Amino acid sequence: MKKIIQEGSTVLRDTAKEVPTGDIVSPKIKRLLSDMSEALEKEKDGVAIAAPQIGVPLRIFIVSGKLFDLGGNINEEVSSPLSDLVFINPEITKLSKENEEHEEGCLSVRGKYGTTKRAKKTTVRAFDENGKIFERGGSGLLAKIFQHEIDHLNGVLFIDKAENIHDTQV
């Protein structure tokens, strides 16, 4: 199983590379998506993960299907409420002007939490695991996840933006 990379690793600070569209359906990317899902599934408090968090500098993140069991707020129907959502080469296309502050943590910055200000609503355009382009909007927790994970792909950790950072016992 892939381990989740922790703060201090250079892969978390580098800008991830785009996945060539012809590679999206390749066995290599399918394996990476499987590794990401497996790593995320092992984290009881994790709801999303970016490829750099398992040491792979590619522009991919997934949102765990368990988020939707927690009442995640989405604007579209999900074919299966427990399916992970895959975002390859994601781009934020819309951010609401309204922001809100919330407590945030990260699987790659274990034991630290802080208050971040993020847009209340976000729309992302990306490719899915089958190479089909789609756009998905989210509000509340899902909007925050989109922004947090795309930050990862740009070499930014939440602690770079957070205030009132504090340590907790893990």
C-alpha positions in Angstrom: 0.0 0.0 0.0 1.1 3.5 -0.8 1.9 5.7 2.2 0.7 9.3 2.5 3.6 11.7 2.1 4.0 14.2 4.9 4.9 17.9 5.0 8.6 18.4 4.3 8.6 16.3 1.1 9.5 18.2 -2.0 6.8 16.5 -4.1 4.2 18.3 -2.0 5.7 21.7 -2.9 6.2 21.1 -6.6 3.5 22.0 -9.2 2.1 18.7 -10.5 2.3 17.9 -14.2 -0.8 17.5 -16.4 -1.7 14.0 -17.5 -1.5 13.7 -21.3 -5.1 13.0 -22.4 -4.0 9.9 -24.2 -2.7 8.5 -21.0 -5.8 8.9 -18.9 -7.2 5.5 -19.7 -3.7 3.8 -19.5 -3.0 0.9 -17.1 -0.5 3.3 -15.3 -3.2 5.8 -14.5 -5.7 3.1 -13.6 -3.2 1.7 -11.1 -2.5 5.2 -9.7 -6.2 5.8 -9.2 -6.4 2.4 -7.4 -3.4 3.3 -5.2 -5.0 6.6 -4.3 -8.4 5.1 -3.5 -6.7 2.5 -1.3 -4.6 5.0 0.6 -7.6 7.2 1.1 -9.8 4.3 2.2 -7.3 3.5 5.1 -7.8 7.0 6.5 -10.9 7.2 8.6 -10.9 11.0 8.6 -9.9 11.5 5.0 -12.4 12.6 2.3 -10.1 13.4 -0.6 -6.5 12.9 -1.8 -4.3 14.3 -4.5 -1.7 12.3 -6.4 1.3 14.2 -4.9 0.2 13.0 -1.5 1.3 9.5 -2.5 4.4 10.8 -4.2 3.2 11.1 -7.8 3.5 14.6 -9.2 0.4 14.4 -11.5 -2.7 16.6 -11.6 -5.2 14.2 -10.2 -7.3 14.1 -7.1 -10.2 11.9 -5.9 -13.0 12.6 -3.5 -14.1 9.6 -1.5 -17.6 8.3 -1.9 -17.9 8.2 1.9 -18.2 12.0 1.7 -21.7 11.5 0.2 -22.6 9.3 3.2 -21.7 12.3 5.4 -24.1 14.5 3.5 -21.7 16.1 1.1 -23.3 18.8 -0.8 -23.2 18.3 -4.6 -25.1 19.9 -7.4 -25.5 16.8 -9.6 -26.7 13.3 -9.1 -23.9 10.8 -8.5 -24.4 7.5 -10.3 -23.5 5.5 -7.1 -23.5 7.3 -3.8 -20.4 5.4 -2.7 -18.3 5.9 -5.9 -15.1 7.9 -5.6 -15.2 11.0 -7.8 -12.1 11.3 -10.0 -10.7 14.6 -11.2 -7.9 14.5 -13.8 -6.3 17.8 -14.9 -8.8 19.8 -12.9 -9.3 23.5 -13.3 -11.4 25.8 -11.2 -13.8 27.6 -13.6 -15.9 29.5 -11.0 -15.5 30.7 -7.4 -18.2 32.4 -5.6 -17.5 35.9 -4.3 -18.8 34.8 -0.9 -16.2 33.2 1.4 -16.4 31.5 4.7 -13.9 30.5 7.3 -13.7 27.0 8.6 -11.4 24.6 10.5 -9.2 22.6 8.0 -6.7 19.8 8.3 -4.8 17.6 5.8 -3.6 13.9 5.6 -0.2 15.3 4.6 0.1 17.6 7.6 -1.0 15.2 10.3 -2.0 16.7 13.7 -2.3 20.3 12.6 -5.5 22.2 12.0 -6.1 25.8 11.3 -8.8 28.3 10.1 -8.9 28.9 6.4 -11.0 31.2 4.3 -12.3 29.7 1.1 -15.0 30.4 -1.5 -18.5 29.0 -0.5 -19.1 27.6 -4.0 -16.7 26.3 -6.6 -17.0 24.8 -10.1 -14.3 22.5 -11.5 -13.8 21.2 -15.0 -11.8 18.0 -15.3 -11.5 14.6 -17.0 -12.9 11.5 -15.4 -11.2 8.2 -15.2 -12.6 7.3 -18.7 -11.2 10.4 -20.3 -14.5 12.2 -20.5 -14.5 15.9 -19.7 -17.1 17.1 -17.2 -17.9 20.1 -15.0 -19.0 19.8 -11.4 -20.1 22.4 -9.0 -20.0 22.1 -5.2 -20.9 24.1 -2.2 -20.0 23.8 1.5 -17.6 21.0 2.2 -17.3 19.9 -1.4 -16.3 23.4 -2.5 -13.6 23.5 0.2 -12.3 20.1 -0.9 -12.0 21.2 -4.5 -10.0 24.2 -3.5 -7.8 22.3 -1.0 -7.0 19.5 -3.5 -6.2 21.9 -6.4 -3.9 23.7 -4.0 -2.1 20.4 -3.5 -1.6 20.2 -7.3 -0.1 23.7 -7.2 2.4 22.9 -4.4 0.3 24.7 -1.7 -0.5 23.3 1.7 -3.4 24.5 3.8 -1.0 25.7 6.4 0.3 28.3 3.9 -3.2 30.0 4.0 -4.4 29.1 7.5 -4.6 31.2 10.6 -4.7 30.0 14.2 -2.7 26.8 13.4 -2.7 24.4 16.3 -1.5 20.9 17.0 -3.8 18.1 18.1 -3.1 14.6 19.3 -3.5 12.0 16.5 
